[in-house]
Amino acid sequence: MADPRATVEQYGDMVWRLSLARTASVHDAEDVFQEVFLRYLRHQDHLNGAEHIRAWLIRCTVNCSKSLLTAPWRRRTVALEEALAAPMDEEARAVYAAVLSLPQIYRTAIHLYYYEGLSVAEIAQATGCREGTVKSRLSRGRALLKGVLHDV
């Protein structure tokens, strides 16, 4: 039985390149890479020899990338950039870009409050914070946005 780390070091680049070539997306390639080596960990006892391992990893990469690309949920989703680009005018897109530039704690509160329509209490429950914390994050986030949007 080969050491899993050695297998990843030996064949990782090959699996990565193949998954990137098949998916044309770094994020999807990362998902495929991870899935392939998780499957390898489950099946490594049944694989004999370097050529068998290599062939199995190639086949598994092809199958995993095909499964990812043909998954039913992919037909019902749109890339975030496309989803944001369609319904927003130029000013709204600039405001949302400013929101995305905020630190995560403020960005989350601002997004949930203004874009998802959650109340302070609902945001507190969803994030596990107290309502006072949510209010201060909203206030500080608004102040940061004011500074960022002053130039726009």
C-alpha distance (Angstrom), angle and dihedral (degrees) to the residues before:
residue distance angle dihedral
M1 . . .
A2 3.82 . .
D3 3.78 122.8 .
P4 3.84 107.7 -100.8
R5 3.81 91.8 -138.2
A6 3.78 91.2 53.7
T7 3.80 90.0 49.2
V8 3.81 91.8 51.7
E9 3.80 90.6 47.9
Q10 3.79 92.4 47.9
Y11 3.80 100.2 42.4
G12 3.82 103.4 18.7
D13 3.81 95.3 96.4
M14 3.78 91.3 48.9
V15 3.81 92.9 50.2
W16 3.81 91.2 45.0
R17 3.81 94.5 50.2
L18 3.79 92.9 46.0
S19 3.79 93.7 47.8
L20 3.81 91.3 46.8
A21 3.80 91.1 48.8
R22 3.80 91.7 50.1
T23 3.80 98.8 43.2
A24 3.83 100.8 32.0
S25 3.79 88.2 -148.3
V26 3.77 128.7 97.5
H27 3.81 91.8 -147.9
D28 3.78 94.0 50.1
A29 3.80 90.6 44.6
E30 3.80 89.6 54.4
D31 3.80 89.8 52.2
V32 3.79 91.9 49.5
F33 3.81 92.4 46.1
Q34 3.78 91.1 52.6
E35 3.79 93.7 46.0
V36 3.81 92.8 48.9
F37 3.78 93.7 53.5
L38 3.80 92.7 43.1
R39 3.79 87.9 55.2
Y40 3.79 89.6 46.2
L41 3.82 89.9 56.2
R42 3.80 89.6 53.3
H43 3.82 95.1 47.1
Q44 3.80 104.5 31.2
D45 3.80 92.8 106.7
H46 3.82 90.4 63.9
L47 3.82 95.9 50.8
N48 3.81 119.8 91.7
G49 3.79 124.7 -165.6
A50 3.78 134.5 -4.9
E51 3.82 95.4 -83.1
H52 3.79 92.1 51.2
I53 3.81 90.8 49.0
R54 3.81 91.8 47.6
A55 3.80 93.2 48.5
W56 3.79 91.4 45.7
L57 3.82 92.0 50.3
I58 3.80 91.5 49.9
R59 3.79 92.4 49.2
C60 3.79 91.4 45.0
T61 3.82 91.4 49.9
V62 3.79 91.2 50.6
N63 3.81 91.7 47.8
C64 3.81 94.7 45.6
S65 3.79 93.2 48.1
K66 3.80 90.8 47.4
S67 3.81 90.6 49.9
L68 3.78 91.0 49.9
L69 3.79 94.0 47.4
T70 3.81 94.9 46.6
A71 3.80 97.0 41.7
P72 3.81 111.6 130.9
W73 3.81 92.9 -128.1
R74 3.83 90.3 62.4
R75 3.80 90.8 64.9
R76 3.78 90.2 55.3
T77 3.80 96.5 49.1
V78 3.76 135.0 76.4
A79 3.78 127.1 -158.7
L80 3.79 112.1 -95.8
E81 3.79 91.9 -118.1
E82 3.81 91.1 54.6
A83 3.79 92.8 45.5
L84 3.78 91.9 51.9
A85 3.77 95.4 42.5
A86 3.78 98.3 55.5
P87 3.81 106.9 56.1
M88 3.83 98.9 30.6
D89 3.75 127.8 84.8
E90 3.80 119.9 -141.9
E91 3.81 94.9 -90.7
A92 3.81 93.6 48.8
R93 3.80 89.9 48.1
A94 3.82 90.2 52.4
V95 3.81 90.8 49.9
Y96 3.81 91.9 49.1
A97 3.81 90.6 48.0
A98 3.80 87.5 53.6
V99 3.80 90.1 50.2
L100 3.81 89.6 51.4
S101 3.80 89.9 52.7
L102 3.82 92.1 60.1
P103 3.81 121.5 99.3
Q104 3.79 110.9 -87.6
I105 3.82 98.3 -105.0
Y106 3.82 92.0 55.0
R107 3.81 94.2 37.5
T108 3.80 91.7 54.7
A109 3.78 94.1 49.4
I110 3.82 93.6 45.3
H111 3.80 93.2 46.9
L112 3.79 94.7 47.8
Y113 3.80 92.8 46.1
Y114 3.81 101.3 43.4
Y115 3.79 105.5 23.9
E116 3.80 101.9 32.4
G117 3.81 96.2 32.7
L118 3.81 96.7 -130.3
S119 3.78 119.9 158.1
V120 3.79 122.5 -123.1
A121 3.80 89.6 -102.7
E122 3.81 92.1 51.0
I123 3.80 91.6 48.5
A124 3.80 90.1 49.4
Q125 3.79 90.7 52.1
A126 3.82 93.4 45.5
T127 3.80 94.9 48.4
G128 3.80 98.4 35.9
C129 3.81 93.0 -120.6
R130 3.77 131.5 123.9
E131 3.79 118.9 -99.3
G132 3.79 91.1 -113.4
T133 3.78 89.7 56.1
V134 3.80 90.9 51.2
K135 3.80 91.1 49.3
S136 3.79 92.1 51.0
R137 3.80 91.5 47.1
L138 3.79 90.2 51.1
S139 3.80 90.8 48.6
R140 3.80 94.1 47.5
G141 3.79 91.1 43.4
R142 3.80 90.9 52.7
A143 3.80 90.1 49.9
L144 3.80 91.2 51.1
L145 3.80 90.9 46.9
K146 3.78 90.5 50.5
G147 3.79 89.2 56.2
V148 3.81 93.5 46.1
L149 3.79 94.8 44.5
H150 3.83 94.4 44.6
D151 3.80 87.4 82.6
V152 3.81 92.9 48.0
